[in-house]
Amino acid sequence: MKLQNIQTADLEMQIRELQRQAKIGNYCAEQTRREIERRNRIESLR
């Protein structure tokens, strides 16, 4: 295998890992947003 092919495969692997991390980050952000909205609703009822 040529060095370029190895580098390309390595970059593709890094991209997949970053995409996975981004999905997790987006999920966490969405959960945080929902929690803040929930707390705000509870506060507004007081």
Residue pairs with C-beta under 8 A, 6 or more apart in sequence:
none
